[in-house]
Amino acid sequence: MRGGTFYAFQPGNGPGEYAAELAVRHYREHRAVLRGEKLADKPFKCGPAPNGAAWKPFVDEFWAGVDRVPACP
């Protein structure tokens, strides 16, 4: 991590930190959905276009396409 930051989207930080953030958000969002809790924010996949573009292949590869997070509006 550059400059000692843990922020995944700090300019200059590589794709490894973005991937870690994707995995954390996937875990937190699915945990909330399965517990019947409201998501704290809008789903990660509904953010900027790169988020949705990364979310789908991640879900397809590691979770056999199962995505319980609500679809984007």
ZIHU-V387934 format. One record per residue. N is the residue number from 1. PHI is phi in whole degrees, -180 to 180 (NA if undefined). PSI is psi in degrees with one decimal (* if undefined). Layout:
# ZIHU-V387934
n=(N & N)
phi=(PHI & PHI)
psi=(PSI & PSI)
This chain:
# ZIHU-V387934
n=(1 & 2 & 3 & 4 & 5 & 6 & 7 & 8 & 9 & 10 & 11 & 12 & 13 & 14 & 15 & 16 & 17 & 18 & 19 & 20 & 21 & 22 & 23 & 24 & 25 & 26 & 27 & 28 & 29 & 30 & 31 & 32 & 33 & 34 & 35 & 36 & 37 & 38 & 39 & 40 & 41 & 42 & 43 & 44 & 45 & 46 & 47 & 48 & 49 & 50 & 51 & 52 & 53 & 54 & 55 & 56 & 57 & 58 & 59 & 60 & 61 & 62 & 63 & 64 & 65 & 66 & 67 & 68 & 69 & 70 & 71 & 72 & 73)
phi=(NA & -79 & 66 & 74 & -90 & -103 & -77 & -65 & -106 & -66 & -53 & 97 & -76 & -85 & -67 & -63 & -71 & -64 & -64 & -65 & -64 & -60 & -65 & -64 & -64 & -59 & -61 & -63 & -69 & -69 & -60 & -63 & -62 & -68 & -86 & 78 & -93 & -80 & -68 & -65 & -126 & -69 & -55 & -53 & -65 & -94 & -80 & -56 & -50 & -61 & -65 & -64 & -67 & -85 & -62 & -60 & -64 & -62 & -64 & -64 & -73 & -100 & -128 & 53 & 81 & -79 & -134 & -91 & -72 & -56 & -65 & -71 & -68)
psi=(134.7 & 138.4 & 14.2 & 14.2 & 147.8 & 6.4 & 119.5 & -24.5 & 16.5 & 128.9 & 135.3 & -18.9 & 144.2 & -176.8 & -20.1 & -40.0 & -36.3 & -42.5 & -38.9 & -41.6 & -40.3 & -45.2 & -41.5 & -46.0 & -39.7 & -47.5 & -51.5 & -42.6 & -42.6 & -37.5 & -45.0 & -45.2 & -45.7 & -26.2 & -6.4 & 21.4 & 157.6 & 140.5 & 140.1 & -40.7 & -178.2 & 152.0 & 145.2 & -42.6 & -16.8 & 4.4 & -145.6 & 154.1 & -40.3 & -28.0 & -49.8 & -37.4 & -30.8 & -32.1 & -48.7 & -52.3 & -32.8 & -48.7 & -42.4 & -43.5 & -46.5 & -17.3 & 20.7 & 31.8 & 1.4 & 117.0 & 106.4 & -4.2 & 134.1 & 149.2 & 157.0 & 145.1 & *)
